[in-house]
Amino acid sequence: GGHCNKGVISTIVPVEDMPYLEDGTPVDIVLNPLGVPSRMNIGQVLETHLGWAAKGLGIKIGELIDQGVDAKQLRKILKPIYDLSKTQKFNLEVLNDEEVTTLAKNLRKGVPISSPVFDGATEEEIKHLLEMAGLPTSGQAHLYDGRTGKRFDRAVTVGYMYMLKLNHLVDDKMHARSTGS
């Protein structure tokens, strides 16, 4: 087993029927809110927020690259991302302009982030990353119903995390069942 959330898929719907963010991005998975407190720990919730911040920062960096900003401006944007933690820093000054541009291009799909178990990102650091990405610091957003287009009443936690699909099919469990004779 890995350190991730796991569950059984109950319903598969077309992507156009999935709830979506204000910018039109559909969510991939919707978790039953009743299962979250009993199956997820606070670290997994923070992982979700951190994942959303990492993805949002990548999108922001990609937009800057598309606008044609130079390495000096990219360095200015990347520095606060890499200097956020007191224990984990990366000196961007050792990179030349071409390397900074290459680094930024590699971050388009999201900024890779590692957070140690006991000395990981604090709630304040995660909020700061969400803020830098232009996302709500609560880690929540309003979703819209993919079928009706109406906004749901309450904001929900949105983010990225590892998920593991469990295979709960009778055929997969036959080896563990007795014949009854």
N, C-alpha and C positions, 0 to 999 in steps of 0.2 A: 504494500500500500504506500501511496505517496501522501504528501501533505496537501490535500486539495479538497474541494467540496465534491460530493458524489451524490448521485441520485438516479432515479428511474424516470425515463421520459414517458410522460402520460399522454401528451397530445402533440402531434406534429401538424403545423399549419403552414400555408404558403407564406413566404416572406412579406408579401403585401398585406397580409392580415395581422402581422405582428405589430405590437405597439412601437411607436417611433418617437425620437426626440424632436424638438422644435426645428432642428435643421434638416429633418427628414431621415436621419440615420435610424434604421430599424434595430431593435435589440435582438440578440441571438437567442437568449434563454430568459424565461420568466420563472422565477422561483416562487413557490407557495409561501406567502409571508408567515404562515403558521409554522412552517418548518425551519425558518431561519433561527429563532432563538434556541431551539433544541438541537440543531445540527451544526450551527456555525459558531465559532468563537470570535472574540473581538479582533484577533489578528487577521482572520479571514475577511472581516468587514473592512478593516484598514487596508488590506491587500487590494480589495475592490476599489477603494478610493485612490490608492497609489497607482493602480493600473490605469484608471481613468485619467489621472493627472499625467502619467507618462505618455499615454496616447495623445492627449490634448496638446502637450508640449511638442510632440513630433509633428502634429498637424500645423501648429503655429510656426515651427521651424521650416516646414515644407512651404508654407505660404510666403515666408520671407525669401526663401531661395527662388521661388517663382517670380517674386518681385525684383529679383536681381540685386539683392543687397550684397555688399562686399564683405570680405573676410573680417575686417575691423568691426563692422556692425554685428556679424555673426558671433564673433568672439565676445562682444558686449552682452549678447543674449544668452550665450552658453555659460558664461562665467558664473552667474548666480545659480544656475542649475547644478553645476559641478562643485560649487563652494557652499552648498546648503548645509551639509552635515559637518559637525565639528570633528568627527573622527575619520570621515572618508572624504578626501579632497583630491582633485585632479588639477594639476597645474597646466592650464591651457597655454601659458606663455612659452612652454617648450615646443609647441607646434608652430610650424610656419603657416603662412596664409593658405597655401594649397592644402595642407593637412587639416586645417580648421574647416575649409570648405568641404573636403571629403568627409570629415566627421559629421558635419551638419547634414550632408546628403544621406548618410547612413542612418540618421535619426528621424527621417521623414515619417516612418511608420510607427515611431514611438521611441522614447528614450529608455534604454535598458536600465533597470534599477535593481539593485540587490539590497536587501534589508536583513541584517542578521537577526536571529531570533530574540536575543536578550538585549541587544544594543542597537535595535532597529530605528527606523524613522519615527519621530515623535508625531503626535497629532498636529502640533503646530507646524512642523516641517511639511506634513502632507497638505495641510490647509494652504500653506504658502505655495506649494507646487500647483495646487488646484487654481489658486489665484493667478499665478504666472501663466497658466494655460488658458485663463479666461473662463474658468468653470466655477460653478457655485461651490463655495468652501464647505457647504454642508455635505457635499458628495451626493446630493439628491437633485433630481430634475423632474419637471412635469413631462409626462408621456401622453401621447395621443393614441386613441384607439385606431388600429389599422383598418378596421372594417367600416367605422362610422366617421372617423376623422375628428371626433370630439375629444377634448382634453379631459383626462382623468382628474378627479377632484383633488387628490393629494399628490404631492411630490414623492417620488420613490428613489431608493438608492440605485444608482447606476454605476457601472464600472466594469473592469476586466479582472477575471480571476481564472485559475485553473479549475476545470470541471472534469469529472470522471464519470462516464456512463456505466451503470451497472447492468449486467445482463440477467434479468429476472424472468427467464422464459422456462417453462416446464421442461422442454427438451434439454436445456442446459443443466437441469437439476436432476435428471432421471437417475444418475449414478448414486444419488444420495437418498433415493426413495425405496422403501421396502415394497415387496410385491403383495404383502398381506397374507401369504400362505404359511 
